[in-house]
Amino acid sequence: MNKTRNSSIDAAAGVMIITMLLVHVVIFAHATDSNFYNALLCIFGFYMQWFFFKAGMLFKPTTNYKVLNGFYLPYVLLSLSL
């Protein structure tokens, strides 16, 4: 099994992270009616879809009981106790 990283996927993820930061900065600055914001969304409006696609593309279905017992079991027990 070849376990090398694909640098083009990492580069695309980096561009999408920078785009997400820019969109959030523009929204925080209340400049959503600007041409920059509209152009940013027209060109890079798919940044959230990219992260869902990347997660699905790199998903490996395994059952890890250590994770189940370490995270989910305390979450369920704490939720039931509240």
FENRAPE-V895892 format. One record per residue. N is the residue number from 1. PHI is phi as a letter, one per 20 degrees, with the letter a starting at -180 (none if undefined). Layout:
BEGIN
[[N	PHI] [N	PHI]]
END
This chain:
BEGIN
[[1	none] [2	e] [3	d] [4	e] [5	e] [6	e] [7	f] [8	f] [9	f] [10	f] [11	f] [12	f] [13	f] [14	f] [15	f] [16	f] [17	f] [18	f] [19	f] [20	f] [21	f] [22	f] [23	f] [24	f] [25	f] [26	f] [27	f] [28	f] [29	e] [30	l] [31	d] [32	f] [33	e] [34	e] [35	f] [36	f] [37	f] [38	f] [39	f] [40	f] [41	f] [42	f] [43	e] [44	d] [45	f] [46	d] [47	f] [48	f] [49	f] [50	f] [51	f] [52	f] [53	f] [54	f] [55	f] [56	f] [57	f] [58	e] [59	f] [60	c] [61	f] [62	c] [63	d] [64	d] [65	f] [66	f] [67	f] [68	f] [69	f] [70	e] [71	d] [72	f] [73	f] [74	f] [75	f] [76	f] [77	f] [78	f] [79	f] [80	f] [81	f] [82	e]]
END
